[in-house]
Amino acid sequence: LGLTRAEFGLLIGVNGILIVVFQLPAIQLLRRFPRISVIMSGELLIGIRFGLTAVATTRLLILGTITLRTTGEVMQSAFKNALAADLAPDTVRGRYMGLFSMSHAVGTTIGPPCGGLILEHYGPQTLWFSCLTASLTAVLLYATSFRRLAAVSRGMAPEGDERMASCTRQRRPALGSGADGTHLPLAAAVSGTSQSETSPDSCRTPKKIP
């Protein structure tokens, strides 16, 4: 396209400007929708952006693709973290979030060199259409798990997990209250006595026999 350094820098800067201006308002607007639906829509926009970049021939089209990418990023950023946290069991949530963050770091590390190799040996159209394929694959993977992810994003237990969700609620009584809502002495609540005395047998983890 014959872009100058100043024009290229300006186009890249549009991404940051749009994120700063629209990130918080977009989160407030989109939080009323199921998280998985927002994430899938954002991923689809990013994929469309990759496909359009392969055929963009003017500065205006390039600006439009950057806007699409930014919109997709804004839609996904906060909701992916929240969905990952919802999917993680309480006892290992830190590990799940660490792996989730690491996956982004791995992609950021290997993406540029791999993209550079594809660009050098196969050309820009192959590169961008490969990115489009990757995005559509991600949307397909989300879609195959849509029912369970949608249930989690609404704060509901997926079918078959109702007992686990019920047991989790019973094992996490409020301070000074039992799992059934009855009042407990503060010492009992702090010591965790309520968890063993009020949880039904079906919710207890079986002890291993030596």
Backbone as JSON Lines, residues from 0, in Angstrom:
{"i":0,"aa":"L","n":[0.82,-1.21,0.0],"ca":[0.0,0.0,0.0],"c":[0.85,1.26,0.0]}
{"i":1,"aa":"G","n":[2.11,1.14,0.21],"ca":[2.99,2.31,0.23],"c":[2.8,3.21,1.42]}
{"i":2,"aa":"L","n":[2.5,2.65,2.57],"ca":[2.3,3.46,3.77],"c":[3.62,4.02,4.27]}
{"i":3,"aa":"T","n":[3.59,5.27,4.7],"ca":[4.76,5.85,5.35],"c":[4.83,5.37,6.8]}
{"i":4,"aa":"R","n":[5.97,5.64,7.43],"ca":[6.09,5.25,8.83],"c":[5.07,5.97,9.71]}
{"i":5,"aa":"A","n":[4.82,7.22,9.4],"ca":[3.85,7.99,10.19],"c":[2.45,7.42,10.01]}
{"i":6,"aa":"E","n":[2.09,7.05,8.79],"ca":[0.75,6.49,8.54],"c":[0.61,5.12,9.21]}
{"i":7,"aa":"F","n":[1.65,4.32,9.14],"ca":[1.6,3.02,9.78],"c":[1.45,3.16,11.29]}
{"i":8,"aa":"G","n":[2.22,4.07,11.88],"ca":[2.12,4.3,13.32],"c":[0.75,4.81,13.73]}
{"i":9,"aa":"L","n":[0.16,5.67,12.88],"ca":[-1.17,6.19,13.17],"c":[-2.22,5.08,13.14]}
{"i":10,"aa":"L","n":[-2.12,4.19,12.16],"ca":[-3.07,3.08,12.08],"c":[-2.95,2.16,13.29]}
{"i":11,"aa":"I","n":[-1.73,1.9,13.71],"ca":[-1.53,1.05,14.88],"c":[-2.07,1.76,16.13]}
{"i":12,"aa":"G","n":[-1.88,3.08,16.19],"ca":[-2.35,3.84,17.35],"c":[-3.86,3.87,17.48]}
{"i":13,"aa":"V","n":[-4.57,3.7,16.35],"ca":[-6.03,3.68,16.39],"c":[-6.53,2.57,17.32]}
{"i":14,"aa":"N","n":[-5.84,1.43,17.31],"ca":[-6.23,0.31,18.17],"c":[-6.22,0.71,19.63]}
{"i":15,"aa":"G","n":[-5.13,1.32,20.08],"ca":[-5.04,1.73,21.47],"c":[-6.05,2.8,21.84]}
{"i":16,"aa":"I","n":[-6.27,3.76,20.94],"ca":[-7.21,4.84,21.21],"c":[-8.63,4.29,21.38]}
{"i":17,"aa":"L","n":[-9.03,3.39,20.49],"ca":[-10.37,2.82,20.57],"c":[-10.56,2.0,21.85]}
{"i":18,"aa":"I","n":[-9.52,1.28,22.26],"ca":[-9.62,0.49,23.5],"c":[-9.82,1.42,24.7]}
{"i":19,"aa":"V","n":[-9.03,2.48,24.77],"ca":[-9.13,3.41,25.9],"c":[-10.52,4.05,25.96]}
{"i":20,"aa":"V","n":[-11.06,4.41,24.8],"ca":[-12.33,5.14,24.76],"c":[-13.53,4.22,25.01]}
{"i":21,"aa":"F","n":[-13.49,3.01,24.44],"ca":[-14.71,2.19,24.42],"c":[-14.68,0.96,25.34]}
{"i":22,"aa":"Q","n":[-13.55,0.63,25.96],"ca":[-13.46,-0.59,26.76],"c":[-14.5,-0.62,27.88]}
{"i":23,"aa":"L","n":[-14.49,0.34,28.76],"ca":[-15.41,0.33,29.91],"c":[-16.87,0.47,29.5]}
{"i":24,"aa":"P","n":[-17.23,1.41,28.59],"ca":[-18.63,1.47,28.18],"c":[-19.12,0.17,27.52]}
{"i":25,"aa":"A","n":[-18.23,-0.47,26.76],"ca":[-18.63,-1.71,26.09],"c":[-18.91,-2.81,27.11]}
{"i":26,"aa":"I","n":[-18.09,-2.9,28.15],"ca":[-18.3,-3.92,29.18],"c":[-19.65,-3.71,29.86]}
{"i":27,"aa":"Q","n":[-19.97,-2.46,30.19],"ca":[-21.26,-2.18,30.82],"c":[-22.42,-2.51,29.9]}
{"i":28,"aa":"L","n":[-22.25,-2.28,28.62],"ca":[-23.32,-2.55,27.66],"c":[-23.52,-4.04,27.42]}
{"i":29,"aa":"L","n":[-22.41,-4.79,27.36],"ca":[-22.47,-6.2,26.97],"c":[-22.68,-7.16,28.14]}
{"i":30,"aa":"R","n":[-22.56,-6.68,29.36],"ca":[-22.65,-7.58,30.51],"c":[-24.04,-8.17,30.67]}
{"i":31,"aa":"R","n":[-25.04,-7.62,30.0],"ca":[-26.4,-8.15,30.1],"c":[-26.58,-9.4,29.24]}
{"i":32,"aa":"F","n":[-25.62,-9.67,28.36],"ca":[-25.72,-10.82,27.47],"c":[-24.89,-11.99,28.02]}
{"i":33,"aa":"P","n":[-25.2,-13.24,27.62],"ca":[-24.38,-14.38,28.05],"c":[-22.93,-14.19,27.6]}
{"i":34,"aa":"R","n":[-22.01,-14.49,28.49],"ca":[-20.59,-14.24,28.19],"c":[-20.12,-15.01,26.97]}
{"i":35,"aa":"I","n":[-20.54,-16.25,26.86],"ca":[-20.05,-17.06,25.75],"c":[-20.53,-16.49,24.41]}
{"i":36,"aa":"S","n":[-21.73,-15.93,24.37],"ca":[-22.24,-15.32,23.14],"c":[-21.41,-14.09,22.76]}
{"i":37,"aa":"V","n":[-21.03,-13.3,23.76],"ca":[-20.2,-12.12,23.51],"c":[-18.83,-12.54,23.01]}
{"i":38,"aa":"I","n":[-18.26,-13.58,23.64],"ca":[-16.93,-14.04,23.24],"c":[-16.95,-14.58,21.82]}
{"i":39,"aa":"M","n":[-17.96,-15.36,21.48],"ca":[-18.06,-15.9,20.12],"c":[-18.22,-14.79,19.09]}
{"i":40,"aa":"S","n":[-19.03,-13.79,19.41],"ca":[-19.22,-12.68,18.49],"c":[-17.92,-11.9,18.28]}
{"i":41,"aa":"G","n":[-17.18,-11.69,19.38],"ca":[-15.9,-10.99,19.26],"c":[-14.91,-11.77,18.43]}
{"i":42,"aa":"E","n":[-14.85,-13.09,18.64],"ca":[-13.94,-13.93,17.86],"c":[-14.3,-13.92,16.39]}
{"i":43,"aa":"L","n":[-15.59,-13.91,16.1],"ca":[-16.04,-13.87,14.71],"c":[-15.64,-12.55,14.04]}
{"i":44,"aa":"L","n":[-15.76,-11.45,14.76],"ca":[-15.33,-10.16,14.21],"c":[-13.83,-10.15,13.92]}
{"i":45,"aa":"I","n":[-13.05,-10.74,14.83],"ca":[-11.61,-10.8,14.6],"c":[-11.3,-11.65,13.37]}
{"i":46,"aa":"G","n":[-12.03,-12.75,13.19],"ca":[-11.83,-13.58,12.02],"c":[-12.17,-12.85,10.73]}
{"i":47,"aa":"I","n":[-13.29,-12.12,10.74],"ca":[-13.67,-11.33,9.56],"c":[-12.6,-10.3,9.25]}
{"i":48,"aa":"R","n":[-12.03,-9.72,10.3],"ca":[-10.96,-8.74,10.11],"c":[-9.78,-9.37,9.38]}
{"i":49,"aa":"F","n":[-9.39,-10.59,9.77],"ca":[-8.27,-11.25,9.11],"c":[-8.57,-11.49,7.63]}
{"i":50,"aa":"G","n":[-9.8,-11.94,7.35],"ca":[-10.16,-12.2,5.96],"c":[-10.16,-10.94,5.11]}
{"i":51,"aa":"L","n":[-10.67,-9.83,5.67],"ca":[-10.7,-8.58,4.93],"c":[-9.29,-8.0,4.73]}
{"i":52,"aa":"T","n":[-8.4,-8.24,5.69],"ca":[-7.04,-7.74,5.56],"c":[-6.34,-8.36,4.35]}
{"i":53,"aa":"A","n":[-6.69,-9.61,4.05],"ca":[-6.07,-10.29,2.91],"c":[-6.41,-9.64,1.58]}
{"i":54,"aa":"V","n":[-7.55,-8.94,1.52],"ca":[-7.98,-8.35,0.25],"c":[-8.02,-6.83,0.31]}
{"i":55,"aa":"A","n":[-7.62,-6.24,1.45],"ca":[-7.67,-4.77,1.58],"c":[-6.63,-4.13,0.67]}
{"i":56,"aa":"T","n":[-7.06,-3.1,-0.04],"ca":[-6.16,-2.44,-0.99],"c":[-6.07,-0.93,-0.77]}
{"i":57,"aa":"T","n":[-6.82,-0.41,0.2],"ca":[-6.78,1.02,0.46],"c":[-6.57,1.27,1.95]}
{"i":58,"aa":"R","n":[-6.15,2.49,2.26],"ca":[-5.93,2.86,3.66],"c":[-7.24,2.81,4.45]}
{"i":59,"aa":"L","n":[-8.34,3.17,3.8],"ca":[-9.63,3.16,4.49],"c":[-10.04,1.75,4.88]}
{"i":60,"aa":"L","n":[-9.79,0.78,3.99],"ca":[-10.11,-0.61,4.32],"c":[-9.24,-1.12,5.45]}
{"i":61,"aa":"I","n":[-7.97,-0.74,5.43],"ca":[-7.08,-1.15,6.52],"c":[-7.57,-0.57,7.85]}
{"i":62,"aa":"L","n":[-8.0,0.69,7.83],"ca":[-8.54,1.3,9.03],"c":[-9.79,0.56,9.51]}
{"i":63,"aa":"G","n":[-10.63,0.13,8.56],"ca":[-11.82,-0.63,8.91],"c":[-11.48,-1.97,9.54]}
{"i":64,"aa":"T","n":[-10.45,-2.66,9.02],"ca":[-10.07,-3.94,9.59],"c":[-9.52,-3.77,11.01]}
{"i":65,"aa":"I","n":[-8.78,-2.7,11.24],"ca":[-8.26,-2.43,12.58],"c":[-9.41,-2.15,13.55]}
{"i":66,"aa":"T","n":[-10.41,-1.45,13.07],"ca":[-11.59,-1.17,13.91],"c":[-12.32,-2.46,14.27]}
{"i":67,"aa":"L","n":[-12.45,-3.36,13.3],"ca":[-13.09,-4.65,13.57],"c":[-12.3,-5.45,14.6]}
{"i":68,"aa":"R","n":[-10.99,-5.46,14.44],"ca":[-10.15,-6.19,15.38],"c":[-10.29,-5.63,16.79]}
{"i":69,"aa":"T","n":[-10.26,-4.31,16.88],"ca":[-10.37,-3.68,18.2],"c":[-11.71,-3.98,18.83]}
{"i":70,"aa":"T","n":[-12.77,-3.94,18.04],"ca":[-14.11,-4.25,18.55],"c":[-14.16,-5.67,19.1]}
{"i":71,"aa":"G","n":[-13.57,-6.61,18.35],"ca":[-13.54,-7.99,18.81],"c":[-12.74,-8.15,20.08]}
{"i":72,"aa":"E","n":[-11.61,-7.45,20.18],"ca":[-10.8,-7.53,21.4],"c":[-11.55,-6.96,22.61]}
{"i":73,"aa":"V","n":[-12.2,-5.83,22.4],"ca":[-12.94,-5.21,23.5],"c":[-14.06,-6.13,23.97]}
{"i":74,"aa":"M","n":[-14.73,-6.8,23.05],"ca":[-15.82,-7.69,23.42],"c":[-15.33,-8.89,24.2]}
{"i":75,"aa":"Q","n":[-14.12,-9.34,23.92],"ca":[-13.64,-10.58,24.52],"c":[-12.87,-10.39,25.82]}
{"i":76,"aa":"S","n":[-12.1,-9.32,25.91],"ca":[-11.05,-9.2,26.93],"c":[-11.54,-9.52,28.34]}
{"i":77,"aa":"A","n":[-12.53,-8.79,28.82],"ca":[-12.98,-8.99,30.19],"c":[-13.79,-10.27,30.35]}
{"i":78,"aa":"F","n":[-14.54,-10.65,29.35],"ca":[-15.45,-11.77,29.48],"c":[-14.73,-13.12,29.42]}
{"i":79,"aa":"K","n":[-13.61,-13.19,28.72],"ca":[-12.83,-14.43,28.71],"c":[-12.28,-14.73,30.09]}
{"i":80,"aa":"N","n":[-11.74,-13.72,30.76],"ca":[-11.21,-13.91,32.1],"c":[-12.31,-14.37,33.06]}
{"i":81,"aa":"A","n":[-13.48,-13.73,32.96],"ca":[-14.59,-14.08,33.85],"c":[-15.07,-15.51,33.59]}
{"i":82,"aa":"L","n":[-15.15,-15.9,32.32],"ca":[-15.61,-17.25,31.99],"c":[-14.62,-18.3,32.46]}
{"i":83,"aa":"A","n":[-13.33,-18.02,32.3],"ca":[-12.31,-18.96,32.77],"c":[-12.39,-19.13,34.28]}
{"i":84,"aa":"A","n":[-12.63,-18.03,34.99],"ca":[-12.76,-18.11,36.45],"c":[-13.99,-18.9,36.85]}
{"i":85,"aa":"D","n":[-15.09,-18.76,36.1],"ca":[-16.31,-19.49,36.41],"c":[-16.15,-20.99,36.17]}
{"i":86,"aa":"L","n":[-15.39,-21.35,35.15],"ca":[-15.2,-22.75,34.82],"c":[-14.27,-23.46,35.79]}
{"i":87,"aa":"A","n":[-13.4,-22.72,36.45],"ca":[-12.4,-23.32,37.33],"c":[-13.02,-23.73,38.66]}
{"i":88,"aa":"P","n":[-12.68,-24.92,39.17],"ca":[-13.1,-25.28,40.53],"c":[-12.5,-24.31,41.54]}
{"i":89,"aa":"D","n":[-13.2,-24.12,42.65],"ca":[-12.76,-23.15,43.64],"c":[-11.35,-23.44,44.15]}
{"i":90,"aa":"T","n":[-11.04,-24.73,44.33],"ca":[-9.78,-25.09,44.98],"c":[-8.57,-24.9,44.07]}
{"i":91,"aa":"V","n":[-8.77,-24.83,42.76],"ca":[-7.63,-24.7,41.83],"c":[-7.83,-23.52,40.87]}
{"i":92,"aa":"R","n":[-8.6,-22.55,41.29],"ca":[-8.87,-21.42,40.4],"c":[-7.6,-20.66,40.04]}
{"i":93,"aa":"G","n":[-6.68,-20.54,40.98],"ca":[-5.43,-19.85,40.69],"c":[-4.64,-20.53,39.59]}
{"i":94,"aa":"R","n":[-4.62,-21.87,39.6],"ca":[-3.91,-22.61,38.56],"c":[-4.57,-22.4,37.2]}
{"i":95,"aa":"Y","n":[-5.89,-22.46,37.2],"ca":[-6.61,-22.26,35.94],"c":[-6.31,-20.87,35.35]}
{"i":96,"aa":"M","n":[-6.37,-19.85,36.18],"ca":[-6.13,-18.5,35.69],"c":[-4.68,-18.32,35.26]}
{"i":97,"aa":"G","n":[-3.76,-18.98,35.97],"ca":[-2.37,-18.92,35.56],"c":[-2.14,-19.55,34.2]}
{"i":98,"aa":"L","n":[-2.75,-20.73,33.98],"ca":[-2.64,-21.38,32.68],"c":[-3.31,-20.56,31.58]}
{"i":99,"aa":"F","n":[-4.44,-19.94,31.93],"ca":[-5.13,-19.1,30.96],"c":[-4.25,-17.93,30.53]}
{"i":100,"aa":"S","n":[-3.61,-17.27,31.49],"ca":[-2.72,-16.17,31.16],"c":[-1.5,-16.65,30.38]}
{"i":101,"aa":"M","n":[-1.0,-17.83,30.75],"ca":[0.17,-18.37,30.07],"c":[-0.13,-18.69,28.6]}
{"i":102,"aa":"S","n":[-1.36,-19.12,28.33],"ca":[-1.72,-19.43,26.95],"c":[-1.62,-18.19,26.07]}
{"i":103,"aa":"H","n":[-2.0,-17.02,26.62],"ca":[-1.84,-15.79,25.86],"c":[-0.38,-15.44,25.66]}
{"i":104,"aa":"A","n":[0.42,-15.67,26.69],"ca":[1.85,-15.38,26.58],"c":[2.52,-16.28,25.54]}
{"i":105,"aa":"V","n":[2.12,-17.56,25.51],"ca":[2.67,-18.48,24.52],"c":[2.29,-18.03,23.11]}
{"i":106,"aa":"G","n":[1.03,-17.64,22.92],"ca":[0.6,-17.17,21.61],"c":[1.35,-15.92,21.17]}
{"i":107,"aa":"T","n":[1.55,-15.0,22.11],"ca":[2.28,-13.77,21.8],"c":[3.74,-14.06,21.47]}
{"i":108,"aa":"T","n":[4.3,-15.13,22.05],"ca":[5.7,-15.48,21.83],"c":[5.92,-16.17,20.49]}
{"i":109,"aa":"I","n":[5.08,-17.15,20.17],"ca":[5.32,-17.94,18.96],"c":[4.58,-17.38,17.74]}
{"i":110,"aa":"G","n":[3.58,-16.5,17.96],"ca":[2.81,-15.98,16.84],"c":[3.62,-15.16,15.85]}
{"i":111,"aa":"P","n":[4.37,-14.14,16.31],"ca":[5.14,-13.32,15.36],"c":[6.15,-14.09,14.52]}
{"i":112,"aa":"P","n":[6.98,-14.96,15.1],"ca":[7.92,-15.69,14.24],"c":[7.23,-16.64,13.27]}
{"i":113,"aa":"C","n":[6.17,-17.31,13.72],"ca":[5.44,-18.2,12.81],"c":[4.78,-17.4,11.69]}
{"i":114,"aa":"G","n":[4.17,-16.27,12.06],"ca":[3.56,-15.42,11.05],"c":[4.59,-14.88,10.07]}
{"i":115,"aa":"G","n":[5.76,-14.52,10.59],"ca":[6.81,-14.03,9.71],"c":[7.27,-15.08,8.71]}
{"i":116,"aa":"L","n":[7.39,-16.31,9.16],"ca":[7.79,-17.4,8.26],"c":[6.75,-17.63,7.17]}
{"i":117,"aa":"I","n":[5.48,-17.64,7.56],"ca":[4.42,-17.83,6.57],"c":[4.41,-16.68,5.57]}
{"i":118,"aa":"L","n":[4.57,-15.45,6.08],"ca":[4.58,-14.28,5.2],"c":[5.75,-14.35,4.22]}
{"i":119,"aa":"E","n":[6.9,-14.78,4.7],"ca":[8.1,-14.81,3.85],"c":[8.01,-15.88,2.78]}
{"i":120,"aa":"H","n":[7.49,-17.05,3.13],"ca":[7.53,-18.18,2.2],"c":[6.25,-18.36,1.39]}
{"i":121,"aa":"Y","n":[5.12,-17.87,1.9],"ca":[3.85,-18.13,1.22],"c":[3.05,-16.88,0.87]}
{"i":122,"aa":"G","n":[3.46,-15.73,1.37],"ca":[2.79,-14.49,1.0],"c":[1.75,-14.03,1.99]}
{"i":123,"aa":"P","n":[1.32,-12.78,1.88],"ca":[0.4,-12.2,2.86],"c":[-1.0,-12.82,2.83]}
{"i":124,"aa":"Q","n":[-1.49,-13.16,1.64],"ca":[-2.84,-13.72,1.59],"c":[-2.93,-15.05,2.34]}
{"i":125,"aa":"T","n":[-1.91,-15.9,2.18],"ca":[-1.89,-17.17,2.91],"c":[-1.87,-16.93,4.41]}
{"i":126,"aa":"L","n":[-1.09,-15.93,4.82],"ca":[-1.0,-15.61,6.25],"c":[-2.35,-15.21,6.81]}
{"i":127,"aa":"W","n":[-3.01,-14.26,6.16],"ca":[-4.26,-13.73,6.71],"c":[-5.39,-14.74,6.62]}
{"i":128,"aa":"F","n":[-5.42,-15.54,5.55],"ca":[-6.46,-16.56,5.48],"c":[-6.21,-17.68,6.49]}
{"i":129,"aa":"S","n":[-4.95,-17.93,6.83],"ca":[-4.66,-18.89,7.89],"c":[-5.16,-18.37,9.23]}
{"i":130,"aa":"C","n":[-4.98,-17.08,9.46],"ca":[-5.5,-16.47,10.69],"c":[-7.03,-16.54,10.72]}
{"i":131,"aa":"L","n":[-7.65,-16.31,9.58],"ca":[-9.11,-16.42,9.5],"c":[-9.56,-17.84,9.85]}
{"i":132,"aa":"T","n":[-8.86,-18.83,9.33],"ca":[-9.19,-20.23,9.62],"c":[-9.06,-20.52,11.11]}
{"i":133,"aa":"A","n":[-8.0,-20.0,11.73],"ca":[-7.79,-20.22,13.16],"c":[-8.92,-19.59,13.98]}
{"i":134,"aa":"S","n":[-9.36,-18.41,13.6],"ca":[-10.44,-17.75,14.33],"c":[-11.76,-18.5,14.17]}
{"i":135,"aa":"L","n":[-12.05,-18.94,12.96],"ca":[-13.29,-19.7,12.74],"c":[-13.26,-21.03,13.48]}
{"i":136,"aa":"T","n":[-12.07,-21.63,13.59],"ca":[-11.93,-22.87,14.36],"c":[-12.24,-22.62,15.83]}
{"i":137,"aa":"A","n":[-11.76,-21.48,16.35],"ca":[-12.04,-21.13,17.73],"c":[-13.54,-20.94,17.95]}
{"i":138,"aa":"V","n":[-14.21,-20.27,17.02],"ca":[-15.66,-20.09,17.12],"c":[-16.37,-21.44,17.11]}
{"i":139,"aa":"L","n":[-15.89,-22.36,16.26],"ca":[-16.5,-23.69,16.19],"c":[-16.32,-24.44,17.5]}
{"i":140,"aa":"L","n":[-15.14,-24.32,18.12],"ca":[-14.9,-24.99,19.39],"c":[-15.81,-24.41,20.48]}
{"i":141,"aa":"Y","n":[-15.98,-23.1,20.47],"ca":[-16.91,-22.48,21.43],"c":[-18.32,-23.01,21.2]}
{"i":142,"aa":"A","n":[-18.7,-23.13,19.92],"ca":[-20.06,-23.55,19.6],"c":[-20.33,-24.98,20.06]}
{"i":143,"aa":"T","n":[-19.32,-25.86,19.95],"ca":[-19.53,-27.25,20.35],"c":[-19.76,-27.38,21.85]}
{"i":144,"aa":"S","n":[-19.25,-26.43,22.61],"ca":[-19.44,-26.45,24.07],"c":[-20.41,-25.36,24.52]}
{"i":145,"aa":"F","n":[-21.21,-24.86,23.59],"ca":[-22.03,-23.68,23.86],"c":[-22.98,-23.9,25.04]}
{"i":146,"aa":"R","n":[-23.63,-25.07,25.09],"ca":[-24.64,-25.29,26.12],"c":[-24.04,-25.2,27.52]}
{"i":147,"aa":"R","n":[-22.91,-25.89,27.71],"ca":[-22.28,-25.88,29.04],"c":[-21.7,-24.52,29.36]}
{"i":148,"aa":"L","n":[-21.01,-23.91,28.4],"ca":[-20.41,-22.6,28.65],"c":[-21.46,-21.54,28.88]}
{"i":149,"aa":"A","n":[-22.58,-21.63,28.15],"ca":[-23.66,-20.66,28.35],"c":[-24.25,-20.8,29.75]}
{"i":150,"aa":"A","n":[-24.38,-22.05,30.23],"ca":[-24.9,-22.26,31.57],"c":[-23.97,-21.68,32.61]}
{"i":151,"aa":"V","n":[-22.67,-21.87,32.43],"ca":[-21.69,-21.32,33.37],"c":[-21.7,-19.81,33.32]}
{"i":152,"aa":"S","n":[-21.81,-19.24,32.12],"ca":[-21.77,-17.78,32.0],"c":[-22.99,-17.12,32.62]}
{"i":153,"aa":"R","n":[-24.1,-17.91,32.79],"ca":[-25.29,-17.38,33.46],"c":[-25.27,-17.69,34.95]}
{"i":154,"aa":"G","n":[-24.18,-18.34,35.41],"ca":[-24.09,-18.69,36.81],"c":[-24.89,-19.91,37.17]}
{"i":155,"aa":"M","n":[-25.19,-20.78,36.19],"ca":[-25.98,-21.99,36.42],"c":[-25.08,-23.21,36.25]}
{"i":156,"aa":"A","n":[-25.42,-24.29,36.95],"ca":[-24.67,-25.52,36.8],"c":[-25.14,-26.25,35.55]}
{"i":157,"aa":"P","n":[-24.23,-26.75,34.71],"ca":[-24.64,-27.52,33.54],"c":[-25.37,-28.78,33.97]}
{"i":158,"aa":"E","n":[-26.14,-29.35,33.05],"ca":[-26.89,-30.56,33.35],"c":[-25.93,-31.66,33.76]}
{"i":159,"aa":"G","n":[-26.24,-32.34,34.83],"ca":[-25.38,-33.39,35.34],"c":[-24.46,-32.91,36.43]}
{"i":160,"aa":"D","n":[-24.34,-31.58,36.62],"ca":[-23.45,-31.03,37.63],"c":[-24.23,-30.41,38.78]}
{"i":161,"aa":"E","n":[-25.56,-30.65,38.83],"ca":[-26.35,-30.01,39.86],"c":[-25.92,-30.44,41.26]}
{"i":162,"aa":"R","n":[-25.61,-31.75,41.43],"ca":[-25.23,-32.22,42.76],"c":[-23.91,-31.58,43.18]}
{"i":163,"aa":"M","n":[-22.96,-31.46,42.24],"ca":[-21.68,-30.85,42.56],"c":[-21.87,-29.4,42.98]}
{"i":164,"aa":"A","n":[-22.72,-28.68,42.24],"ca":[-22.97,-27.28,42.58],"c":[-23.63,-27.15,43.94]}
{"i":165,"aa":"S","n":[-24.59,-28.08,44.22],"ca":[-25.26,-28.05,45.51],"c":[-24.28,-28.33,46.64]}
{"i":166,"aa":"C","n":[-23.39,-29.29,46.44],"ca":[-22.4,-29.61,47.47],"c":[-21.45,-28.46,47.69]}
{"i":167,"aa":"T","n":[-21.07,-27.77,46.59],"ca":[-20.17,-26.63,46.72],"c":[-20.8,-25.54,47.56]}
{"i":168,"aa":"R","n":[-22.11,-25.29,47.33],"ca":[-22.79,-24.26,48.11],"c":[-22.86,-24.66,49.58]}
{"i":169,"aa":"Q","n":[-23.09,-25.96,49.83],"ca":[-23.23,-26.41,51.21],"c":[-21.9,-26.39,51.95]}
{"i":170,"aa":"R","n":[-20.8,-26.52,51.21],"ca":[-19.49,-26.53,51.85],"c":[-18.93,-25.14,52.07]}
{"i":171,"aa":"R","n":[-19.66,-24.12,51.63],"ca":[-19.18,-22.76,51.78],"c":[-20.2,-21.92,52.53]}
{"i":172,"aa":"P","n":[-20.49,-22.25,53.79],"ca":[-21.48,-21.49,54.55],"c":[-20.96,-20.11,54.88]}
{"i":173,"aa":"A","n":[-21.9,-19.18,55.09],"ca":[-21.51,-17.83,55.5],"c":[-21.0,-17.87,56.92]}
{"i":174,"aa":"L","n":[-20.13,-16.92,57.27],"ca":[-19.55,-16.86,58.6],"c":[-20.66,-16.72,59.64]}
{"i":175,"aa":"G","n":[-20.68,-17.68,60.6],"ca":[-21.68,-17.65,61.66],"c":[-22.96,-18.35,61.29]}
{"i":176,"aa":"S","n":[-23.0,-19.01,60.09],"ca":[-24.21,-19.71,59.69],"c":[-23.85,-21.08,59.18]}
{"i":177,"aa":"G","n":[-24.74,-22.03,59.36],"ca":[-24.54,-23.36,58.83],"c":[-24.93,-23.41,57.38]}
{"i":178,"aa":"A","n":[-24.7,-24.57,56.76],"ca":[-25.03,-24.73,55.35],"c":[-26.52,-24.6,55.11]}
{"i":179,"aa":"D","n":[-27.34,-24.92,56.13],"ca":[-28.79,-24.81,55.97],"c":[-29.32,-23.46,56.41]}
{"i":180,"aa":"G","n":[-28.42,-22.51,56.73],"ca":[-28.86,-21.17,57.08],"c":[-29.06,-20.98,58.56]}
{"i":181,"aa":"T","n":[-28.91,-22.06,59.36],"ca":[-29.1,-21.91,60.8],"c":[-27.91,-21.24,61.43]}
{"i":182,"aa":"H","n":[-28.15,-20.59,62.56],"ca":[-27.09,-19.86,63.24],"c":[-26.14,-20.83,63.93]}
{"i":183,"aa":"L","n":[-24.83,-20.57,63.8],"ca":[-23.82,-21.35,64.48],"c":[-22.98,-20.43,65.33]}
{"i":184,"aa":"P","n":[-22.4,-20.96,66.41],"ca":[-21.46,-20.14,67.17],"c":[-20.31,-19.71,66.28]}
{"i":185,"aa":"L","n":[-19.76,-18.55,66.55],"ca":[-18.68,-18.01,65.73],"c":[-17.49,-18.96,65.7]}
{"i":186,"aa":"A","n":[-17.16,-19.57,66.83],"ca":[-16.02,-20.48,66.88],"c":[-16.22,-21.67,65.96]}
{"i":187,"aa":"A","n":[-17.47,-22.19,65.93],"ca":[-17.75,-23.33,65.06],"c":[-17.65,-22.95,63.6]}
{"i":188,"aa":"A","n":[-18.13,-21.74,63.26],"ca":[-18.07,-21.3,61.87],"c":[-16.63,-21.13,61.42]}
{"i":189,"aa":"V","n":[-15.79,-20.54,62.3],"ca":[-14.4,-20.3,61.95],"c":[-13.63,-21.59,61.83]}
{"i":190,"aa":"S","n":[-13.92,-22.55,62.75],"ca":[-13.18,-23.81,62.74],"c":[-13.6,-24.74,61.63]}
{"i":191,"aa":"G","n":[-14.72,-24.44,60.97],"ca":[-15.2,-25.28,59.88],"c":[-16.01,-26.46,60.33]}
{"i":192,"aa":"T","n":[-16.46,-26.46,61.6],"ca":[-17.24,-27.57,62.11],"c":[-18.5,-27.78,61.29]}
{"i":193,"aa":"S","n":[-19.07,-26.66,60.81],"ca":[-20.34,-26.75,60.09],"c":[-20.22,-27.55,58.82]}
{"i":194,"aa":"Q","n":[-19.04,-27.57,58.2],"ca":[-18.9,-28.26,56.93],"c":[-19.07,-29.77,57.1]}
{"i":195,"aa":"S","n":[-18.51,-30.31,58.18],"ca":[-18.58,-31.74,58.37],"c":[-19.88,-32.18,59.02]}
{"i":196,"aa":"E","n":[-20.48,-31.29,59.82],"ca":[-21.66,-31.69,60.57],"c":[-22.96,-31.45,59.82]}
{"i":197,"aa":"T","n":[-22.96,-30.51,58.88],"ca":[-24.21,-30.17,58.21],"c":[-24.28,-30.67,56.78]}
{"i":198,"aa":"S","n":[-23.13,-31.01,56.15],"ca":[-23.16,-31.49,54.78],"c":[-23.65,-32.91,54.73]}
{"i":199,"aa":"P","n":[-24.54,-33.24,53.77],"ca":[-25.03,-34.61,53.68],"c":[-23.92,-35.56,53.26]}
{"i":200,"aa":"D","n":[-24.13,-36.87,53.54],"ca":[-23.11,-37.86,53.22],"c":[-22.79,-37.9,51.73]}
{"i":201,"aa":"S","n":[-23.78,-37.61,50.89],"ca":[-23.57,-37.68,49.44],"c":[-22.61,-36.62,48.96]}
{"i":202,"aa":"C","n":[-22.39,-35.57,49.75],"ca":[-21.51,-34.48,49.35],"c":[-20.1,-34.64,49.89]}
{"i":203,"aa":"R","n":[-19.9,-35.61,50.76],"ca":[-18.58,-35.76,51.35],"c":[-17.67,-36.57,50.43]}
{"i":204,"aa":"T","n":[-16.42,-36.24,50.43],"ca":[-15.46,-36.97,49.61],"c":[-15.13,-38.28,50.3]}
{"i":205,"aa":"P","n":[-15.26,-39.4,49.59],"ca":[-14.98,-40.7,50.22],"c":[-13.54,-40.77,50.7]}
{"i":206,"aa":"K","n":[-13.36,-41.36,51.88],"ca":[-12.0,-41.53,52.39],"c":[-11.36,-42.76,51.76]}
{"i":207,"aa":"K","n":[-10.08,-42.62,51.47],"ca":[-9.36,-43.75,50.89],"c":[-9.04,-44.76,51.97]}
{"i":208,"aa":"I","n":[-9.25,-46.04,51.67],"ca":[-8.94,-47.1,52.62],"c":[-7.52,-47.53,52.4]}
{"i":209,"aa":"P","n":[-6.67,-47.46,53.45],"ca":[-5.25,-47.84,53.26],"c":[-5.12,-49.31,52.94]}
